[in-house]
Amino acid sequence: MPSEHLALVSLDIKSAFDTMNWPVLFKTLESYGFPAFFKNFIYFYLKNRRVFYTNDVLEISRPCSKGCPQGSVIAPTIWNIYINSILINDRPDLHIQAFADDLVLLIGGRTARELENKTNLILAAISDKLEDLKLKLSIEKCQAVVYRSIASQKFSKRNSTVLNRKPTFKIKNHSIKVSDSLKILGITIDNKLSWTAHFLTLHAKALFLTSNFNRVVKSKWNMNKNLLKIWYYTVIEKALLYGASVWGGALTKNQIDRLHSIQRIFLLKFTRAFRTSSTNVLNVLTGIPPLHIVAKAEFIKFRIWVNRSNEYNTIFDINLLDKYVPLKNIPSRQKLINLDSKISNADYEIYTDGSRIENETGFAVCILKDEINIQNYLFKLNPFNSVFQAELAAIEFAVNWAVKEKVKVNIHTDSLSSISAINSANTRSEFVNKVKSNIFRAKNMVGLSWVKAHVGIPGNELADQQAKLAITSGEKFVIPAPYSHLKGLLKNYIVNEWNEYWNSYDSASGIRVRGYINQVSPKFLIHNKFLIYFLSGHGPFPSYLHRFKFLDSPHCICGMLGDADHYIFSCSLTKEFHLIKPADEHKKAWFNNLLTNRQAVTKMEGAFRTSRNICDTLTQERDHN
């Protein structure tokens, strides 16, 4: 709607799940023509429900005659049927989206007045429909955000995306709040689509998550840093990058800086480095990529996998990639396939297997009759295909062979993951769903069972041997690249972008670290804070403390410049801890050796403890004077 102003309205249903009316529910089921057995099932599911309140003194219960039971498998289905009349929409200027009891409307209008009138009419109609369902809106919690049309922005001052006058939206003569931003499913959307308001909420979220991290670290200082790094990836990064597939594509410099400051909160706690340490340096020393690069990768992944955009064909050609299939587009009868593990009177027993050796993948299908191997089919896949795909392709080939030959077969595979994928109702891979579709077509002709690998089953051992042979001598077989391959490519993208970003960082600490570390790596992690002091130059050193006005002079009490190198290589006061200073061209090799040399690291710790004592002495003298 580029020529229309837009209103994004968030509606809150008051106590939605608790107030679902059961008579209205059954009237709705009747209107949609649900069969009697389903209505009876729902009736007995809801019958004789009670609500209990218990404390130390008493227990009270009351019969329950309304509400949608939460936490059950069928509850979302019941609720979706109940509010379906709200979602039925044939207006081209209105889009309705629901997630549980959260309703969002997107309404278009050519002028501000038209937008206001349309929105109020639509809100009145939805309010009436909700009343028919015995539901009410919490008007005080409803909000709206208004967007100026793209076409009219050029006629406004400074191409403003905001209307000169906020329209007035009302429900039952009560105005709803028109805000500059609103939060929908954890993402804050503002009226300029700048995501600034969302980043402000991320900062608060980072502080909350890191406070939990602080409690863990303070109670267990010796906790394995690798575990803490995993915790960052699985908890903090996932929370901060929620929705990055939407907002991660075109970040401004200010937004990148904001993400740096958010990530910095964790990095400082994780490394226990001095708080003036560079965020970029801490990223490299912990092997944790900058958030803005990971956010961009999430955006690209969504654009390629879900939107099928070809703008990133330099990363991978989407024509070679498996496709994402929304669950709603998969026929219900094909979502759940119940195959017998073995069918009687089978004409053949077929053993299948997939193999991958040194980035080469293949599969084999071995056909046996009366325990005699009568035919083997060997196929070689592309290097980007996975063993999981090879196993599924082998099963599919066996099924199609049975259909073509019009015979009954029992298929045996040692791949539990393949059987799980076939039995799953939630797979979104077009390739996997194609396999399921072919199996569904032949389900009365095929049995599928799992056999344990490498336990001496002749057919399975034969298939394993032939699958390895297929890698080198199999016939070419083309199937699309898996989603896992795209994820692997994006991991490489993150490292390449990070390397480029890091090499352009020209601060003194960045130049110093690059002298010792060849390139960035997500696998890299420095466990020792003294190594971080040494590399960053931010530590208990007179030169550092002088730079930040804590000491009057940058010199050690021995008279030389008191930096990290001084105490490790030359200071007379730390002579017993000295290490041999490497030449510039040997710094990287020297540091790699240092990481695995516990004796050398212990010497460094001793040198820096001495430098800390020296700094304490100099600070006391300054305070005394």
Backbone torsions as a table, in degrees:
resi	resn	phi	psi	omega
1	MET	NA	59.1	-174.7
2	PRO	-65.6	-24.8	-177.9
3	SER	-95.9	7.2	-177.6
4	GLU	-118.8	145.4	166.8
5	HIS	-72.3	151.6	-176.9
6	LEU	-126.7	144.2	172.2
7	ALA	-119.4	124.2	175.2
8	LEU	-103.8	113.3	-173.1
9	VAL	-116.5	126.8	176.9
10	SER	-104.3	123.8	-177.9
11	LEU	-111.1	135.3	179.5
12	ASP	-112.3	120.1	178.6
13	ILE	-87.0	126.2	-175.9
14	LYS	-68.9	121.0	176.8
15	SER	45.2	51.1	-169.5
16	ALA	-55.5	-56.7	-174.7
17	PHE	-69.0	-28.5	-177.7
18	ASP	-78.1	-19.4	-173.8
19	THR	-111.6	9.6	177.6
20	MET	-59.3	124.5	-174.3
21	ASN	-87.1	123.0	-175.2
22	TRP	-68.8	-43.2	175.9
23	PRO	-58.1	-39.1	177.8
24	VAL	-66.0	-38.4	178.6
25	LEU	-59.0	-46.7	-177.5
26	PHE	-71.5	-29.9	173.9
27	LYS	-65.9	-38.1	178.0
28	THR	-66.4	-44.1	177.8
29	LEU	-59.7	-39.3	179.0
30	GLU	-65.2	-41.5	-177.4
31	SER	-67.3	-28.4	179.1
32	TYR	-88.6	-0.9	175.8
33	GLY	75.1	31.0	177.7
34	PHE	-66.6	142.9	-179.6
35	PRO	-66.4	158.6	-175.5
36	ALA	-61.1	-38.0	-176.6
37	PHE	-63.5	-34.3	179.6
38	PHE	-70.6	-43.5	178.9
39	LYS	-63.3	-39.2	177.9
40	ASN	-65.2	-38.7	178.3
41	PHE	-61.0	-46.2	179.6
42	ILE	-65.1	-39.0	-179.6
43	TYR	-60.1	-50.7	-178.2
44	PHE	-72.7	-22.8	175.3
45	TYR	-68.0	-35.9	-177.6
46	LEU	-92.0	-17.4	-173.6
47	LYS	-66.3	146.9	173.6
48	ASN	59.8	34.4	175.8
49	ARG	-87.1	144.4	179.5
50	ARG	-134.5	153.2	176.3
51	VAL	-108.0	130.6	-176.6
52	PHE	-114.1	139.6	169.6
53	TYR	-123.7	126.6	-176.1
54	THR	-131.6	135.1	169.1
55	ASN	-136.8	-166.4	-175.9
56	ASP	-69.0	-18.1	-173.4
57	VAL	-103.0	-41.7	-172.9
58	LEU	-148.7	171.2	174.4
59	GLU	-133.5	126.6	-178.9
60	ILE	-120.7	139.0	175.3
61	SER	-132.1	148.3	177.8
62	ARG	-135.7	144.5	177.0
63	PRO	-65.0	145.2	-177.9
64	CYS	-110.6	125.1	-177.2
65	SER	-125.4	14.1	176.5
66	LYS	-157.2	169.2	178.4
67	GLY	104.3	156.2	177.6
68	CYS	-105.4	114.7	-177.9
69	PRO	-57.1	121.7	-177.0
70	GLN	-93.1	150.3	177.6
71	GLY	93.2	-8.1	179.7
72	SER	-93.1	162.5	-178.3
73	VAL	-66.8	-37.5	-173.2
74	ILE	-86.6	-12.7	-175.5
75	ALA	-57.2	-46.0	178.9
76	PRO	-59.8	-36.7	179.1
77	THR	-66.0	-44.0	178.6
78	ILE	-60.0	-45.2	-178.0
79	TRP	-65.7	-41.6	-179.4
80	ASN	-63.4	-38.6	176.6
81	ILE	-65.2	-39.8	-175.7
82	TYR	-63.5	-42.8	-175.5
83	ILE	-100.2	11.5	-176.1
84	ASN	-58.8	-33.5	-179.1
85	SER	-62.6	-26.5	177.6
86	ILE	-70.1	-34.3	-172.6
87	LEU	-85.5	-14.3	178.5
88	ILE	-69.0	121.5	-173.0
89	ASN	-149.2	128.3	176.8
90	ASP	-119.0	15.2	180.0
91	ARG	-89.3	129.3	179.2
92	PRO	-71.7	-19.3	-178.4
93	ASP	-96.8	13.7	-179.0
94	LEU	-137.4	132.9	171.9
95	HIS	-124.5	130.6	179.9
96	ILE	-116.5	130.8	177.8
97	GLN	-128.9	136.2	178.6
98	ALA	-128.1	141.1	170.2
99	PHE	-133.9	105.7	-172.8
100	ALA	57.6	-120.9	-178.0
101	ASP	-98.3	10.7	176.9
102	ASP	-94.4	120.6	178.7
103	LEU	-110.0	137.0	177.0
104	VAL	-130.2	133.4	178.2
105	LEU	-115.7	139.4	172.1
106	LEU	-121.8	115.2	-171.6
107	ILE	-121.7	138.9	-179.1
108	GLY	-114.0	148.6	176.6
109	GLY	-153.9	141.8	-176.0
110	ARG	-71.9	-30.0	177.2
111	THR	-126.2	164.8	179.7
112	ALA	-62.4	-39.1	179.9
113	ARG	-66.8	-42.7	178.5
114	GLU	-63.5	-40.3	178.4
115	LEU	-61.7	-42.7	-179.9
116	GLU	-63.1	-47.0	-177.9
117	ASN	-65.3	-45.2	179.4
118	LYS	-60.0	-46.9	-177.1
119	THR	-61.7	-42.6	-179.3
120	ASN	-66.3	-37.9	177.3
121	LEU	-65.6	-42.4	-179.8
122	ILE	-66.8	-41.3	178.8
123	LEU	-63.3	-39.2	178.5
124	ALA	-64.9	-41.7	-179.9
125	ALA	-65.2	-41.9	180.0
126	ILE	-68.3	-38.2	177.7
127	SER	-61.8	-40.5	178.4
128	ASP	-65.5	-41.4	178.6
129	LYS	-63.2	-39.4	178.7
130	LEU	-65.8	-37.4	177.6
131	GLU	-65.4	-36.4	175.7
132	ASP	-61.8	-29.4	178.2
133	LEU	-89.8	7.2	-178.4
134	LYS	62.3	34.8	177.0
135	LEU	-117.8	152.6	179.8
136	LYS	-129.1	152.7	176.3
137	LEU	-91.1	140.7	169.4
138	SER	-86.1	90.7	-171.6
139	ILE	-60.8	-34.3	-179.2
140	GLU	-67.1	-18.9	179.1
141	LYS	-99.2	-7.5	178.1
142	CYS	-77.2	141.8	-178.8
143	GLN	-139.5	163.2	177.1
144	ALA	-143.6	150.9	172.4
145	VAL	-127.8	138.0	-176.3
146	VAL	-114.8	138.8	179.9
147	TYR	-121.6	133.1	176.4
148	ARG	-74.4	145.4	179.5
149	SER	-64.5	148.0	180.0
150	ILE	-61.8	-38.6	-177.0
151	ALA	-64.5	-33.6	-176.3
152	SER	-90.1	-8.0	-178.1
153	GLN	-63.2	-33.7	-177.5
154	LYS	-69.7	-16.6	178.4
155	PHE	-92.3	-4.3	-179.0
156	SER	-96.1	168.1	177.7
157	LYS	-68.4	127.2	176.7
158	ARG	56.5	34.1	179.0
159	ASN	51.9	44.2	-175.6
160	SER	-63.8	140.7	176.0
161	THR	-92.4	1.9	-175.5
162	VAL	-109.2	137.3	177.1
163	LEU	-67.7	150.7	-179.2
164	ASN	-64.1	-34.8	178.7
165	ARG	-128.1	128.7	177.5
166	LYS	-69.8	130.2	176.7
167	PRO	-69.3	162.6	178.8
168	THR	-107.9	120.5	179.1
169	PHE	-110.2	134.6	-176.3
170	LYS	-132.3	148.0	171.1
171	ILE	-127.0	115.4	-178.9
172	LYS	55.2	45.2	178.8
173	ASN	65.5	12.6	175.1
174	HIS	-109.5	124.2	-178.2
175	SER	-72.8	142.2	172.7
176	ILE	-102.5	153.2	-174.0
177	LYS	-71.7	128.4	172.7
178	VAL	-101.9	109.7	-171.6
179	SER	-106.6	170.3	172.7
180	ASP	-79.9	-18.8	179.3
181	SER	-157.0	158.9	173.6
182	LEU	-148.9	155.8	-176.2
183	LYS	-102.2	123.6	178.8
184	ILE	-126.0	116.7	177.7
185	LEU	51.2	43.0	173.8
186	GLY	87.9	-2.5	178.8
187	ILE	-116.4	127.9	179.3
188	THR	-91.0	117.5	-178.3
189	ILE	-106.4	125.9	-179.1
190	ASP	-104.0	168.1	-174.2
191	ASN	-77.3	-1.3	175.1
192	LYS	-111.7	-1.4	-175.9
193	LEU	52.0	37.5	179.2
194	SER	-92.2	-16.3	-179.9
195	TRP	67.7	11.2	179.4
196	THR	-62.2	-44.6	180.0
197	ALA	-62.5	-35.6	179.4
198	HIS	-66.0	-40.7	-179.9
199	PHE	-66.0	-30.9	176.1
200	LEU	-65.0	-38.1	177.7
201	THR	-70.3	-30.9	177.9
202	LEU	-64.0	-36.7	-179.7
203	HIS	-62.6	-44.3	178.1
204	ALA	-64.9	-38.0	178.9
205	LYS	-64.7	-40.7	179.8
206	ALA	-63.2	-41.2	178.7
207	LEU	-62.5	-41.2	-180.0
208	PHE	-65.7	-47.3	-178.7
209	LEU	-64.8	-37.9	-178.8
210	THR	-72.0	-28.0	176.5
211	SER	-64.2	-37.4	174.3
212	ASN	-64.8	-39.6	178.4
213	PHE	-62.5	-39.8	-179.7
214	ASN	-58.4	-41.3	-178.0
215	ARG	-64.3	-37.1	179.2
216	VAL	-68.3	-47.1	-175.4
217	VAL	-67.0	-42.7	-177.4
218	LYS	-66.4	-32.8	-179.3
219	SER	-81.2	-22.9	-177.6
220	LYS	-138.7	77.8	-176.9
221	TRP	-61.6	-27.5	-176.7
222	ASN	-93.3	14.6	179.2
223	MET	-60.6	140.8	-178.3
224	ASN	-56.9	124.6	-178.1
225	LYS	-65.5	-29.8	178.1
226	ASN	-64.6	-36.5	177.1
227	LEU	-67.3	-39.5	178.3
228	LEU	-65.5	-35.7	178.0
229	LYS	-66.4	-41.6	176.7
230	ILE	-62.4	-39.8	178.3
231	TRP	-61.4	-40.0	177.6
232	TYR	-60.1	-48.5	-176.8
233	TYR	-63.6	-41.2	-172.5
234	THR	-86.2	-21.5	-177.5
235	VAL	-113.9	-63.4	-172.0
236	ILE	-69.7	-52.7	-177.3
237	GLU	-62.7	-41.7	179.6
238	LYS	-60.8	-40.7	-179.5
239	ALA	-68.7	-41.6	-177.0
240	LEU	-71.7	-31.1	-176.6
241	LEU	-96.3	12.1	176.0
242	TYR	-58.7	124.6	-179.5
243	GLY	84.3	5.8	-178.4
244	ALA	-63.1	-22.2	176.4
245	SER	-64.0	-15.7	176.9
246	VAL	-100.5	-48.4	-171.5
247	TRP	-99.1	-4.6	-172.2
248	GLY	-85.4	2.0	-170.9
249	GLY	-85.8	-28.8	-174.2
250	ALA	-141.5	67.1	-177.6
251	LEU	-79.5	138.2	175.6
252	THR	-82.3	169.7	178.9
253	LYS	-61.0	-40.5	179.1
254	ASN	-63.2	-38.3	179.3
255	GLN	-70.2	-37.3	175.7
256	ILE	-62.8	-43.9	177.8
257	ASP	-62.0	-38.4	179.0
258	ARG	-64.2	-42.5	177.5
259	LEU	-64.1	-36.5	176.4
260	HIS	-60.8	-46.0	-177.9
261	SER	-66.1	-32.5	177.5
262	ILE	-68.4	-46.9	-179.7
263	GLN	-67.1	-31.4	-177.7
264	ARG	-60.3	-33.2	-180.0
265	ILE	-55.4	-46.3	179.8
266	PHE	-72.3	-44.1	-174.4
267	LEU	-59.3	-38.9	179.6
268	LEU	-66.9	-41.4	178.7
269	LYS	-67.9	-37.5	-176.8
270	PHE	-67.9	-43.9	-174.6
271	THR	-91.3	-20.3	-172.6
272	ARG	58.3	32.4	177.1
273	ALA	-78.9	166.7	175.0
274	PHE	-63.5	143.1	-171.3
275	ARG	-67.7	-12.4	176.1
276	THR	-88.1	-2.1	-179.2
277	SER	-61.7	142.7	-178.3
278	SER	-66.3	136.2	176.7
279	THR	-61.6	-41.5	179.8
280	ASN	-62.0	-38.8	178.2
281	VAL	-66.1	-44.1	179.8
282	LEU	-64.0	-35.2	174.3
283	ASN	-56.5	-46.7	-177.0
284	VAL	-68.2	-43.0	-174.8
285	LEU	-72.0	-21.7	177.4
286	THR	-100.6	-10.8	-176.7
287	GLY	71.4	24.0	179.4
288	ILE	-106.1	114.6	-176.3
289	PRO	-65.1	151.8	175.4
290	PRO	-58.0	142.7	-174.6
291	LEU	-61.2	-37.1	-174.7
292	HIS	-66.7	-29.8	178.5
293	ILE	-74.1	-40.9	177.6
294	VAL	-66.0	-38.2	177.9
295	ALA	-62.4	-41.5	178.5
296	LYS	-64.2	-38.9	178.3
297	ALA	-64.0	-38.9	176.9
298	GLU	-63.8	-39.6	178.1
299	PHE	-63.5	-45.8	-179.8
300	ILE	-63.2	-41.8	179.7
301	LYS	-59.1	-43.0	179.3
302	PHE	-66.3	-42.2	-179.2
303	ARG	-63.4	-38.5	-178.7
304	ILE	-78.6	-50.9	-170.6
305	TRP	-75.8	-43.1	-175.9
306	VAL	-94.6	-48.4	-177.0
307	ASN	-83.8	-13.1	-179.1
308	ARG	56.0	41.8	179.1
309	SER	-77.9	138.3	178.3
310	ASN	-96.9	10.1	-179.2
311	GLU	-72.0	-12.6	179.5
312	TYR	-116.2	34.2	179.3
313	ASN	-65.2	-16.1	175.0
314	THR	-67.9	-23.2	175.9
315	ILE	-83.8	-48.2	176.7
316	PHE	-165.2	141.9	179.1
317	ASP	-74.1	117.2	-175.7
318	ILE	-65.3	-20.5	179.1
319	ASN	-68.4	-18.2	179.1
320	LEU	-97.7	0.2	-172.2
321	LEU	-101.8	142.2	171.8
322	ASP	-56.2	157.6	-176.4
323	LYS	-109.0	148.1	173.7
324	TYR	-83.2	129.1	-179.9
325	VAL	-118.0	117.6	175.3
326	PRO	-60.1	142.6	-177.2
327	LEU	-59.1	-31.7	-177.6
328	LYS	-67.4	-18.6	-179.3
329	ASN	-89.9	-1.5	-179.0
330	ILE	-97.0	125.0	178.4
331	PRO	-55.2	135.2	-175.4
332	SER	-57.5	-37.4	-176.5
333	ARG	-67.9	-18.3	-179.7
334	GLN	-99.0	-5.6	-179.8
335	LYS	-70.7	-43.2	-179.5
336	LEU	-113.9	117.5	179.7
337	ILE	-118.5	117.8	178.5
338	ASN	-105.0	101.5	179.0
339	LEU	-98.2	141.1	171.0
340	ASP	-68.6	142.8	178.0
341	SER	-69.2	-23.3	179.3
342	LYS	-154.3	135.8	176.0
343	ILE	-108.5	147.9	-179.4
344	SER	-79.0	157.0	178.0
345	ASN	58.4	35.4	177.4
346	ALA	-69.7	140.8	179.4
347	ASP	-78.2	-31.9	-176.2
348	TYR	-142.0	154.2	169.0
349	GLU	-108.6	128.7	-177.3
350	ILE	-120.8	128.6	176.1
351	TYR	-109.5	132.5	-178.9
352	THR	-123.1	152.0	177.0
353	ASP	-159.7	150.7	174.6
354	GLY	-120.5	154.5	-177.5
355	SER	-146.7	151.4	176.8
356	ARG	-141.7	123.1	179.6
357	ILE	-135.2	121.9	177.0
358	GLU	50.1	55.4	175.4
359	ASN	66.1	15.8	174.8
360	GLU	-116.5	137.8	-173.8
361	THR	-127.3	143.8	176.7
362	GLY	-157.5	171.6	176.4
363	PHE	-146.7	160.5	-179.1
364	ALA	-134.3	146.5	175.5
365	VAL	-125.3	115.7	-176.1
366	CYS	-111.2	122.5	-175.5
367	ILE	-104.3	126.7	-178.9
368	LEU	-121.9	143.6	172.7
369	LYS	-133.3	123.8	-176.4
370	ASP	54.4	41.7	177.4
371	GLU	65.1	16.9	176.6
372	ILE	-111.5	127.8	179.7
373	ASN	-73.8	112.5	-176.8
374	ILE	-105.1	-19.7	-177.7
375	GLN	-160.9	137.8	174.1
376	ASN	-125.3	138.1	175.4
377	TYR	-117.9	124.2	-177.1
378	LEU	-118.9	132.4	-178.0
379	PHE	-136.3	141.2	178.1
380	LYS	-107.9	131.4	-179.9
381	LEU	-100.4	176.5	176.0
382	ASN	-72.9	156.2	179.7
383	PRO	-58.9	-26.7	-177.9
384	PHE	-80.3	-9.7	179.2
385	ASN	-76.6	148.1	-176.4
386	SER	-97.5	165.2	175.4
387	VAL	-61.9	-38.8	178.0
388	PHE	-56.8	-45.0	178.0
389	GLN	-65.1	-39.6	179.8
390	ALA	-61.3	-42.4	179.4
391	GLU	-63.0	-43.1	179.7
392	LEU	-67.6	-40.7	179.2
393	ALA	-62.1	-36.9	178.5
394	ALA	-65.2	-43.2	178.4
395	ILE	-63.6	-43.8	179.9
396	GLU	-62.0	-42.8	179.6
397	PHE	-60.6	-42.5	179.8
398	ALA	-62.5	-41.2	178.8
399	VAL	-63.6	-48.4	-179.4
400	ASN	-63.3	-34.4	177.4
401	TRP	-63.2	-42.4	179.7
402	ALA	-63.6	-41.2	179.5
403	VAL	-65.6	-44.6	-178.9
404	LYS	-62.6	-42.5	-177.8
405	GLU	-85.2	-7.1	179.7
406	LYS	57.4	51.1	-180.0
407	VAL	-129.5	163.4	175.1
408	LYS	-98.5	137.7	-177.0
409	VAL	-139.1	153.4	167.0
410	ASN	-108.6	122.7	-178.6
411	ILE	-101.6	133.0	-179.5
412	HIS	-120.2	128.6	179.2
413	THR	-134.7	150.0	175.7
414	ASP	-99.1	16.1	-178.4
415	SER	-103.6	99.8	176.5
416	LEU	-66.2	-34.2	-178.8
417	SER	-63.4	-35.8	178.4
418	SER	-66.4	-44.4	179.2
419	ILE	-64.3	-39.3	178.3
420	SER	-63.1	-41.2	179.3
421	ALA	-64.5	-40.1	179.2
422	ILE	-66.3	-36.1	-178.8
423	ASN	-82.3	-14.9	-176.7
424	SER	-75.8	142.0	177.0
425	ALA	-95.3	0.5	-171.6
426	ASN	-115.8	9.1	-178.9
427	THR	-71.1	137.7	-176.9
428	ARG	-113.0	8.4	179.2
429	SER	-82.9	128.5	178.4
430	GLU	-63.1	-38.7	179.4
431	PHE	-61.9	-47.9	-179.5
432	VAL	-64.0	-40.3	-179.9
433	ASN	-69.1	-29.0	174.8
434	LYS	-67.4	-41.1	176.2
435	VAL	-60.3	-45.4	179.9
436	LYS	-62.8	-38.3	179.6
437	SER	-62.8	-42.3	179.2
438	ASN	-67.7	-37.1	177.1
439	ILE	-66.1	-41.3	178.9
440	PHE	-59.8	-38.9	-179.7
441	ARG	-64.8	-28.3	-174.5
442	ALA	-116.3	18.9	-168.6
443	LYS	-61.7	-28.2	178.9
444	ASN	-80.0	-7.2	-178.2
445	MET	-107.7	-3.9	-169.1
446	VAL	-132.5	137.6	166.8
447	GLY	-113.8	145.2	-177.5
448	LEU	-132.2	123.6	-178.0
449	SER	-136.7	156.7	176.6
450	TRP	-96.8	136.6	173.8
451	VAL	-123.5	146.2	179.9
452	LYS	-72.3	136.6	-177.6
453	ALA	-81.6	151.2	170.9
454	HIS	56.8	41.2	175.2
455	VAL	-121.3	16.0	174.1
456	GLY	90.7	12.1	175.8
457	ILE	-71.6	117.4	-171.7
458	PRO	-54.4	-47.2	-178.3
459	GLY	-63.2	-40.6	179.3
460	ASN	-69.2	-39.5	177.4
461	GLU	-64.1	-38.0	177.6
462	LEU	-64.0	-45.8	-179.7
463	ALA	-63.2	-38.9	178.2
464	ASP	-62.6	-44.7	179.4
465	GLN	-64.0	-44.2	-178.2
466	GLN	-69.2	-33.3	178.3
467	ALA	-65.1	-39.3	176.0
468	LYS	-65.4	-37.8	178.2
469	LEU	-68.4	-32.6	-178.4
470	ALA	-63.2	-27.6	-178.9
471	ILE	-59.6	-35.5	-177.1
472	THR	-101.9	-32.4	-172.5
473	SER	-123.3	9.1	-178.6
474	GLY	-75.8	159.3	175.7
475	GLU	-72.4	143.1	-178.2
476	LYS	-63.5	132.2	-178.5
477	PHE	-136.2	126.3	-172.7
478	VAL	-107.6	122.0	169.0
479	ILE	-134.3	157.0	-174.7
480	PRO	-68.6	157.9	177.1
481	ALA	-68.1	144.1	-177.7
482	PRO	-80.4	165.3	175.7
483	TYR	-58.8	-35.0	-179.8
484	SER	-62.3	-32.4	178.1
485	HIS	-67.1	-41.6	176.9
486	LEU	-61.0	-42.1	178.5
487	LYS	-61.9	-39.8	177.6
488	GLY	-64.1	-41.2	178.1
489	LEU	-63.4	-37.7	-179.5
490	LEU	-72.8	-28.0	172.0
491	LYS	-63.5	-41.4	176.0
492	ASN	-65.6	-37.9	177.5
493	TYR	-60.2	-43.5	179.8
494	ILE	-60.7	-45.7	-179.0
495	VAL	-63.9	-43.2	-179.0
496	ASN	-65.3	-44.8	178.5
497	GLU	-65.2	-38.3	179.1
498	TRP	-65.3	-43.8	177.6
499	ASN	-59.5	-44.5	179.8
500	GLU	-64.2	-43.0	179.4
501	TYR	-65.0	-41.3	-178.9
502	TRP	-67.2	-41.7	-178.6
503	ASN	-69.5	-19.1	176.7
504	SER	-88.2	-4.5	180.0
505	TYR	-83.6	110.8	-168.7
506	ASP	-110.8	27.0	175.9
507	SER	-74.2	166.6	-179.0
508	ALA	-60.4	-42.4	-179.6
509	SER	-69.0	-34.7	177.7
510	GLY	-65.0	-43.9	178.7
511	ILE	-63.3	-40.2	-179.7
512	ARG	-64.1	-45.6	-178.5
513	VAL	-65.8	-39.6	179.2
514	ARG	-63.2	-23.5	176.6
515	GLY	-67.9	-24.6	-176.7
516	TYR	-109.2	-23.4	-176.8
517	ILE	-117.7	125.4	-171.3
518	ASN	-65.8	-52.9	-179.9
519	GLN	-156.3	165.9	-177.7
520	VAL	-73.2	153.2	178.2
521	SER	-156.7	130.0	176.1
522	PRO	-63.8	-17.4	-180.0
523	LYS	-84.1	-11.0	-175.5
524	PHE	-79.9	141.2	176.5
525	LEU	-159.8	118.5	175.2
526	ILE	-91.0	121.6	-176.2
527	HIS	-86.0	-24.3	-168.4
528	ASN	-101.4	125.9	-177.5
529	LYS	-67.6	-25.9	179.7
530	PHE	-69.6	-33.1	174.0
531	LEU	-65.5	-35.4	177.5
532	ILE	-68.0	-40.6	175.3
533	TYR	-56.6	-44.7	-176.4
534	PHE	-64.9	-48.4	-175.6
535	LEU	-70.3	-42.6	-176.3
536	SER	-79.2	-24.1	-174.8
537	GLY	78.1	-0.1	178.8
538	HIS	-101.1	101.7	-176.7
539	GLY	-167.5	-164.1	-177.4
540	PRO	-77.4	68.3	-177.4
541	PHE	-128.4	137.9	178.9
542	PRO	-55.5	-39.4	-179.2
543	SER	-62.3	-38.8	179.2
544	TYR	-70.0	-47.3	-177.8
545	LEU	-66.1	-32.5	176.2
546	HIS	-67.1	-39.0	-179.7
547	ARG	-59.5	-33.5	-179.0
548	PHE	-105.6	24.1	169.5
549	LYS	67.6	22.6	176.5
550	PHE	-90.9	-20.5	176.0
551	LEU	-130.9	153.7	-178.6
552	ASP	-80.2	-21.2	-175.7
553	SER	-134.6	145.4	177.5
554	PRO	-83.9	2.7	-171.6
555	HIS	-94.4	148.6	173.5
556	CYS	-72.1	165.3	179.3
557	ILE	-68.9	-11.7	175.2
558	CYS	-82.8	-7.0	176.8
559	GLY	101.0	-10.8	-179.1
560	MET	-94.9	164.4	178.0
561	LEU	-61.4	122.9	-173.1
562	GLY	-91.6	70.3	176.0
563	ASP	-105.8	-176.2	-176.2
564	ALA	-61.2	-43.7	-178.8
565	ASP	-62.7	-35.8	-178.2
566	HIS	-59.0	-46.1	-175.2
567	TYR	-77.2	-24.4	179.3
568	ILE	-84.0	-33.6	-169.4
569	PHE	-115.1	-25.0	-167.9
570	SER	-141.0	-17.8	-174.4
571	CYS	-65.0	132.2	-179.4
572	SER	-66.8	-22.6	-178.7
573	LEU	-80.9	-13.6	178.6
574	THR	-120.7	27.6	-173.2
575	LYS	-57.4	-37.1	-177.1
576	GLU	-68.8	-14.4	-178.7
577	PHE	-107.3	5.6	-173.3
578	HIS	-64.2	144.3	170.1
579	LEU	-112.7	158.5	179.0
580	ILE	-74.2	125.5	-177.9
581	LYS	-73.5	127.7	-178.2
582	PRO	-82.9	154.4	170.6
583	ALA	-70.2	156.9	-176.1
584	ASP	-54.5	-40.6	-177.0
585	GLU	-73.8	-10.8	-178.6
586	HIS	-111.0	7.0	-175.2
587	LYS	-62.1	-41.7	-177.3
588	LYS	-64.9	-45.3	178.9
589	ALA	-65.3	-39.3	178.8
590	TRP	-61.0	-43.4	-177.7
591	PHE	-71.2	-37.6	176.5
592	ASN	-59.7	-39.1	177.2
593	ASN	-68.7	-37.7	-179.7
594	LEU	-60.9	-38.5	-177.0
595	LEU	-60.4	-29.5	-178.1
596	THR	-105.4	3.9	-177.6
597	ASN	-105.5	93.9	-175.7
598	ARG	-62.1	-36.0	-179.6
599	GLN	-63.6	-41.8	179.8
600	ALA	-67.2	-39.8	179.0
601	VAL	-64.6	-38.2	177.7
602	THR	-62.4	-39.7	176.4
603	LYS	-62.3	-41.9	178.8
604	MET	-62.2	-42.3	177.9
605	GLU	-59.7	-43.2	178.7
606	GLY	-63.0	-41.7	179.8
607	ALA	-62.9	-41.5	-176.3
608	PHE	-78.3	-25.5	172.7
609	ARG	-68.2	-37.7	175.5
610	THR	-64.7	-43.0	179.7
611	SER	-63.8	-33.4	176.8
612	ARG	-65.0	-42.3	177.8
613	ASN	-62.4	-38.9	178.3
614	ILE	-63.8	-43.6	179.4
615	CYS	-64.1	-39.3	177.5
616	ASP	-61.8	-41.4	178.9
617	THR	-63.3	-45.7	-179.8
618	LEU	-64.6	-37.2	179.0
619	THR	-66.8	-42.0	178.8
620	GLN	-63.7	-40.2	178.4
621	GLU	-63.7	-40.0	179.6
622	ARG	-65.4	-43.9	-179.8
623	ASP	-65.5	-35.9	-179.2
624	HIS	-67.7	-37.5	-179.8
625	ASN	-78.1	NA	NA
